[in-house]
Amino acid sequence: MTYRLLPLFIAALTISAPAAQTPETASDWRARIKAIRAAFAGDLAVYAKHLGTGETLALDADTVYETFSVIKVPIMAEVLRQVHERRFSLSDRITYRAEDARLPSGVLYLADAGLQPTIKDLLHLMIVISDNSATDMLADKVGRDSVTRYMRQLGLPGTQIKYSDLEWDQRWLGFLDPSYRDASGDRTLGFPFEKYSEQQVSDAFRRVIYDTEIYFGRSTAREMGKVFELMARGELVSRAASDLMIAILKRQQVNNRIPRYLQNVTVAHKTGDGQPWIGNDAGILWIEGQPVVLVVFTGRHRGSTAALHDSVARIAAVVVDHFGGTVDPEGLKSR
């Protein structure tokens, strides 16, 4: 989930082994990532897998974390699964209503009621700029229980979605003003944040994460890694659907984590934002043309948002460096 306003076909994958790693270098990347994790002021899970060699690193990778907007990738997969089953088409249009507005995230909340984006338009908005209006419109269309059920069919029981973004906002704002506990989306846009201190607003947000049953999405680093692995192999729904998902994810505009220190590395990824406590990122990195899945989930972070993002970015730098890619040396420096 992101609260900020942010300003096709893929060639078939050719998966082959990178240059051989010595036991010393293989051990070194694990040690470096473990050191970043040990210094992290909170919980942190990492799952990285080279899809050619199978070389894998997994740290706390089977613990369930709050995903925030990373769960939008499974939503996208379920949308395309239902398109594949011909329940509807990517060119079908959904009418945007005033009540579909969500607190500033993306651009749809600025639109006039009556706009009719296509399903494909909404997929781009949900992934590329993490638009929460688009997210709820699509999740309402396919059913959140259907997303969870599809993940279970893939053997991913820890990957779940139950609540809407609106339900999250209602609980968050309701901690500050109980009259907002059942507010419509368009009413939430007018919430008087100026009446409350930044600390009050932040504390209310944190309470939703850690003191209520509400969650935006749940998964483990390993399970989300499997979603991206299936996608990279052309096996998530279908080859055409996987290619479309990758193409959309490559257009991601929030690039302050995994891509930050990378050079000449193609990345298809999705972030998940609940700063300063949570700042996730997950996706596929093509290093020297070879696909590597990387998922970093975080939680209960006690430092700054900048430090949170930098830890994720430095983990990505170590992974890319290990597999022979080029990175900004700044990303490999000890902090």
Secondary structure as the mmCIF struct_conf table of DSSP 4:
data_model
#
loop_
_struct_conf.conf_type_id
_struct_conf.id
_struct_conf.beg_label_comp_id
_struct_conf.beg_label_asym_id
_struct_conf.beg_label_seq_id
_struct_conf.end_label_comp_id
_struct_conf.end_label_asym_id
_struct_conf.end_label_seq_id
BEND BEND1 ARG A 4 ARG A 4
HELX_LH_PP_P HELX_LH_PP_P1 ILE A 10 LEU A 13
BEND BEND2 ALA A 19 ALA A 19
HELX_LH_PP_P HELX_LH_PP_P2 ALA A 20 THR A 22
HELX_RH_AL_P HELX_RH_AL_P1 PRO A 23 ALA A 39
BEND BEND3 PHE A 40 GLY A 42
STRN STRN1 ASP A 43 HIS A 50
TURN_TY1_P TURN_TY1_P1 LEU A 51 THR A 53
STRN STRN2 THR A 56 LEU A 59
BEND BEND4 ASP A 60 ASP A 60
TURN_TY1_P TURN_TY1_P2 ALA A 61 ASP A 62
BEND BEND5 THR A 63 THR A 63
STRN STRN3 TYR A 65 GLU A 66
HELX_RH_3T_P HELX_RH_3T_P1 PHE A 68 ILE A 71
HELX_RH_AL_P HELX_RH_AL_P2 LYS A 72 HIS A 84
TURN_TY1_P TURN_TY1_P3 GLU A 85 ARG A 86
BEND BEND6 ARG A 87 PHE A 88
TURN_TY1_P TURN_TY1_P4 LEU A 90 SER A 91
STRN STRN4 ARG A 93 ARG A 93
HELX_RH_3T_P HELX_RH_3T_P2 ALA A 98 ASP A 100
BEND BEND7 LEU A 103 VAL A 107
HELX_RH_3T_P HELX_RH_3T_P3 LEU A 108 LEU A 110
BEND BEND8 ALA A 111 ALA A 111
HELX_LH_PP_P HELX_LH_PP_P3 ASP A 112 ASP A 112
TURN_TY1_P TURN_TY1_P5 ALA A 113 GLY A 114
STRN STRN5 THR A 118 THR A 118
HELX_RH_AL_P HELX_RH_AL_P3 ILE A 119 VAL A 128
BEND BEND9 ILE A 129 ILE A 129
HELX_RH_AL_P HELX_RH_AL_P4 ASN A 132 VAL A 142
HELX_RH_AL_P HELX_RH_AL_P5 ARG A 144 GLN A 153
TURN_TY1_P TURN_TY1_P6 LEU A 154 GLY A 155
TURN_TY1_P TURN_TY1_P7 PRO A 157 GLY A 158
STRN STRN6 GLN A 160 GLN A 160
BEND BEND10 TYR A 163 TYR A 163
HELX_RH_AL_P HELX_RH_AL_P6 ASP A 165 LEU A 176
HELX_RH_3T_P HELX_RH_3T_P4 PRO A 178 TYR A 180
TURN_TY1_P TURN_TY1_P8 ARG A 181 ASP A 182
HELX_RH_AL_P HELX_RH_AL_P7 GLY A 185 THR A 188
TURN_TY1_P TURN_TY1_P9 LEU A 189 GLY A 190
HELX_RH_3T_P HELX_RH_3T_P5 PHE A 193 LYS A 195
BEND BEND11 TYR A 196 TYR A 196
HELX_RH_AL_P HELX_RH_AL_P8 GLU A 198 ASP A 211
BEND BEND12 THR A 212 GLU A 213
BEND BEND13 PHE A 216 PHE A 216
STRN STRN7 ARG A 218 SER A 219
HELX_RH_AL_P HELX_RH_AL_P9 ALA A 221 ALA A 232
TURN_TY1_P TURN_TY1_P10 ARG A 233 GLY A 234
BEND BEND14 LEU A 236 VAL A 237
HELX_RH_AL_P HELX_RH_AL_P10 ARG A 239 LEU A 249
TURN_TY1_P TURN_TY1_P11 LYS A 250 ARG A 251
BEND BEND15 ASN A 256 ARG A 257
TURN_TY1_P TURN_TY1_P12 ILE A 258 TYR A 261
STRN STRN8 LEU A 262 GLN A 263
BEND BEND16 ASN A 264 ASN A 264
STRN STRN9 THR A 266 GLY A 274
TURN_TY1_P TURN_TY1_P13 GLN A 275 TRP A 277
STRN STRN10 ILE A 278 ILE A 287
TURN_TY1_P TURN_TY1_P14 GLU A 288 GLY A 289
STRN STRN11 GLN A 290 GLY A 299
BEND BEND17 ARG A 300 ARG A 300
BEND BEND18 GLY A 303 GLY A 303
HELX_RH_AL_P HELX_RH_AL_P11 THR A 305 HIS A 322
TURN_TY1_P TURN_TY1_P15 PHE A 323 GLY A 324
STRN STRN12 THR A 326 VAL A 327
HELX_RH_3T_P HELX_RH_3T_P6 PRO A 329 LEU A 332
BEND BEND19 LYS A 333 LYS A 333
#
